């Protein structure tokens, strides 16, 4: 299961430094021997207890993917952050 958070930001995409690219952050680094699966296991065991560099996240700006968005909603953009979660963590 995953948890999805939605945020809105004021400003143009250029001002905010955002783009239509999806960003996937993998929980691997020298600290855990570049073990992404071990990083996910550690995150699932204790989401608030892992280093920030070991968060497993997907980040996207869907408003940047819509070519008509800026004309319809000037100066406002949406961000979605997707993170793995157990039901007990979000319930």
FENHUDA-V313639 format. One record per residue. OMEGA is omega in degrees with one decimal (none if undefined). D_FIRST is the distance of its C-alpha to the first C-alpha in Angstrom with 1 decimal. Layout:
omega:OMEGA d_first:D_FIRST
omega:OMEGA d_first:D_FIRST
This chain:
omega:178.2 d_first:0.0
omega:174.4 d_first:3.8
omega:-179.8 d_first:7.0
omega:175.3 d_first:10.0
omega:179.6 d_first:13.5
omega:179.8 d_first:16.7
omega:171.3 d_first:20.1
omega:-177.1 d_first:23.6
omega:177.5 d_first:26.4
omega:177.2 d_first:30.2
omega:177.0 d_first:32.1
omega:178.4 d_first:32.4
omega:179.1 d_first:30.2
omega:179.2 d_first:33.1
omega:-177.4 d_first:33.6
omega:-179.2 d_first:29.9
omega:-178.1 d_first:29.8
omega:179.6 d_first:26.8
omega:-179.2 d_first:26.5
omega:-179.0 d_first:24.6
omega:171.2 d_first:23.1
omega:177.6 d_first:19.4
omega:176.1 d_first:18.9
omega:-179.5 d_first:16.5
omega:-179.1 d_first:17.0
omega:-177.1 d_first:16.7
omega:177.5 d_first:17.1
omega:-179.6 d_first:20.4
omega:175.9 d_first:23.9
omega:-178.7 d_first:27.2
omega:-179.7 d_first:26.0
omega:177.5 d_first:23.7
omega:-178.4 d_first:25.7
omega:-179.9 d_first:23.5
omega:-177.6 d_first:20.9
omega:-179.8 d_first:17.6
omega:174.7 d_first:15.7
omega:176.7 d_first:17.5
omega:177.3 d_first:16.5
omega:177.8 d_first:12.8
omega:179.4 d_first:13.6
omega:178.6 d_first:15.8
omega:-178.6 d_first:13.4
omega:179.2 d_first:10.8
omega:-177.1 d_first:14.0
omega:-175.4 d_first:15.4
omega:-179.0 d_first:13.8
omega:-176.0 d_first:17.2
omega:-178.9 d_first:19.3
omega:175.3 d_first:18.9
omega:178.1 d_first:21.3
omega:-179.7 d_first:20.4
omega:-179.7 d_first:21.0
omega:173.9 d_first:18.2
omega:175.5 d_first:15.4
omega:-174.1 d_first:12.8
omega:166.2 d_first:12.9
omega:-177.6 d_first:13.5
omega:179.5 d_first:16.3
omega:178.2 d_first:18.2
omega:-175.1 d_first:21.0
omega:179.4 d_first:21.0
omega:178.2 d_first:24.4
omega:-180.0 d_first:25.9
omega:-178.2 d_first:25.1
omega:-176.4 d_first:27.0
omega:-179.2 d_first:30.7
omega:-174.0 d_first:31.9
omega:-175.5 d_first:29.7
omega:178.9 d_first:32.3
omega:-178.0 d_first:35.0
omega:-177.2 d_first:33.1
omega:-175.1 d_first:31.5
omega:174.4 d_first:33.7
omega:178.7 d_first:32.6
omega:177.8 d_first:29.1
omega:-177.6 d_first:25.9
omega:175.3 d_first:22.2
omega:174.1 d_first:19.6
omega:176.0 d_first:15.8
omega:-177.7 d_first:13.8
omega:-179.9 d_first:10.2
omega:174.8 d_first:8.7
omega:-179.6 d_first:6.0
omega:170.8 d_first:5.6
omega:-178.8 d_first:6.0
omega:-178.9 d_first:7.1
omega:-178.8 d_first:10.5
omega:-177.2 d_first:10.4
omega:-177.1 d_first:10.0
omega:none d_first:11.9
